[in-house]
Amino acid sequence: MSLRIPQLRYEPSDELAALCKAGGDPLRLNVLRALANDSFGVLELAQIFAIGQSGVSHHLKVLAQAGLVASRREGNAIFYRRALPSADRLGGALHAALLAEVDELQLPEPVRERIAAVHRQRAAASSDFFARIADSFQARQDLIAGLPHYRDSVLALLDALAFPATATALEVGPGDGGFLPDLARRFSRVTALENSPAMLELARMHCEAQALGNVDLLLVDALGEHPADADCVVLNMVLHHLAAPADALRRLAGRVRAGGSLLVTELCRHDQSWAREACGDLWLGFEQEDLARWAGAAGLTPGESLYIGLRNGFQIQVRHFAKPDAKQTQV
């Protein structure tokens, strides 16, 4: 007599049940809130929520099975981020509604403090790197994409925007100051914000050699609270060194005057993990859609984009985002 083993059948309701199960735990909801505009590794999430690594891994598995989080490898580490809802997928509307509700949550103060601590740890690692390699900065930049690889493309985009003679510019993370002469020739006043004393000294020497009298160099955290703003804000190969790129774009968008522009030169997403050690990169480039989504959330609208392929397998994206004029938004 043979036993008949019942066939397990997949029911559409199973997917909805997994989504409901994943959203039925307060900790998992707070994890989704923390991942709203950021990516964290398992160890970082364990630190943020003050629980063991195995516990975090369990909750991430449940969220991943429900399609609420996705992972990506950054060098030897795996980072988790929120998965975007798809209207074409079963449960897409429920997924979107859940995230909308989650975004109304206020994370507990201790959790917010530990997130800030993780960001400080990332920023300190980047700052320490640039303090050590100031003397070899240019050589390390050239390993991936030095300024000559993208300067002409950025200038072509900049000139097409036709800023008036009275316009001002702000460069965040000018490095050794190589792009400051180009800005100084196109804007009435240029401000450069750098948080590394060693790199700021290189920029100062470059400005002195070029006799740039309309450039101000400030040793400050560009993401901190200070009044610097401009008609055009420029980030050349900076974002992949910042602890929280989405939040950085939001803050820097606030430095753009109404009717002005944010220019971002960045690496497209890649898998060459050696860049983390050799060049101090916190992130292995970015998806084009991510930059557009983050800029849109910061109140910017996408403009022209240029893409440059390099022989070493990297690709550069040069992106323009505009800040609507207050008068235009009222029409």
C-alpha positions, -999 to +999 in steps of 0.1 A: +000+000+000+016+033-011+010+065+008-001+095-012+018+126-002-004+157-005+010+183-030+017+216-014+001+243-035+011+280-036-018+302-029-018+340-036-029+346-001+005+332+011+023+363-002-002+386+015+001+365+047+040+369+046+036+407+042+011+409+071+034+387+093+064+409+085+045+440+095+031+425+126+061+431+148+070+465+164+108+459+160+105+451+123+084+482+117+111+503+134+137+486+112+117+496+081+115+532+095+153+532+101+158+521+065+136+548+050+165+567+035+195+547+046+213+513+043+227+494+073+246+462+078+236+435+102+261+446+128+251+482+125+214+473+130+223+452+160+240+483+174+211+506+166+184+484+181+206+470+209+199+434+202+220+404+192+232+398+156+212+366+154+180+384+163+186+411+137+193+384+111+160+366+119+139+398+115+157+407+083+150+373+069+113+377+076+113+411+060+132+399+030+108+369+025+079+394+024+097+416-001+100+445+022+138+447+023+165+440-002+203+436+002+233+447-017+270+438-012+294+467-005+328+450-006+329+423+021+298+437+038+261+432+030+238+462+035+200+462+038+177+487+024+139+491+020+125+475-011+103+497-032+066+486-036+055+475-071+020+483-082+021+453-106+029+428-078+003+411-056+003+430-023+019+461-039-008+484-026-006+469+009+033+472+007+030+509-002+004+516+024+025+499+051+056+520+043+035+552+042+022+544+077+057+534+089+071+568+077+047+585+101+064+567+130+088+585+153+118+563+162+125+562+199+152+587+210+178+561+220+174+545+185+179+579+168+210+585+190+225+552+180+218+558+143+237+591+147+265+572+164+267+548+134+269+578+110+296+594+131+316+561+130+313+560+092+323+597+089+352+593+112+365+564+091+363+586+060+379+616+077+408+594+090+414+581+055+417+615+039+440+627+067+464+598+059+464+601+021+465+638+015+499+635-001+488+608-025+453+621-031+456+627-069+472+593-075+445+575-056+417+595-075+432+585-108+429+548-098+392+552-105+383+586-120+403+617-116+391+652-124+404+651-160+380+622-168+349+642-161+358+679-160+348+687-196+314+670-191+306+689-159+317+722-175+295+715-206+265+709-184+274+739-162+278+763-192+245+751-207+227+763-175+238+799-183+240+813-148+240+851-146+273+869-139+261+876-103+255+840-095+274+822-067+287+786-064+293+763-035+316+732-039+313+705-012+345+685-007+368+703-031+396+678-025+429+694-037+409+723-052+414+713-088+379+723-099+378+756-080+395+777-109+368+765-133+341+777-108+359+809-101+359+819-137+321+813-140+307+827-107+310+860-089+318+842-056+327+806-048+327+790-014+344+756-008+334+735+022+359+709+034+360+689+067+396+676+063+423+701+074+449+683+053+427+685+021+417+721+028+454+730+029+459+714-005+430+735-018+443+766-003+477+762-019+460+755-053+439+787-049+470+807-040+489+794-070+460+803-093+455+837-076+418+830-070+406+861-052+369+852-053+371+818-035+364+814+002+377+782+018+359+770+050+369+742+073+334+730+082+310+701+080+290+708+049+261+689+064+261+709+096+242+740+106+256+771+089+243+797+066+263+789+034+241+787+003+245+794-034+228+794-068+248+763-078+260+736-054+286+711-068+295+677-056+323+660-075+330+624-064+319+632-028+287+614-022+302+579-020+324+591+009+294+603+030+279+583+058+243+588+048+240+598+011+202+603+009+202+625+040+233+644+026+214+651-006+184+664+014+206+687+034+226+700+005+194+706-015+187+731+013+218+750+004+205+756-032+187+789-037+153+789-053+157+786-091+193+772-086+209+739-094+226+709-077+253+692-099+264+658-088+292+638-104+292+602-091+302+567-099+275+544-111+269+512-091+299+489-094+313+458-077+350+467-075+354+463-038+391+473-037+380+509-040+370+508-004+405+502+008+425+521-019+403+551-022+383+552+011+349+548-006+321+540+018+297+531-010+305+513-043+287+539-065+249+544-068+221+534-090+209+562-112+173+557-099+185+561-063+200+596-069+168+607-088+146+594-060+167+610-032+168+643-051+131+642-057+124+636-020+146+667-013+123+688-035+146+689-066+136+681-102+158+661-126+175+679-154+201+667-180+223+637-172+255+626-189+272+592-186+309+586-192+324+551-196+360+546-184+385+520-196+389+505-161+352+494-160+338+523-140+310+545-153+305+581-142+271+598-140+269+636-142+235+647-129+217+680-128+189+686-104+170+719-103+154+736-074+121+752-085+117+789-082+091+798-056+073+820-082+071+790-106+055+768-079+028+793-072+017+795-108 
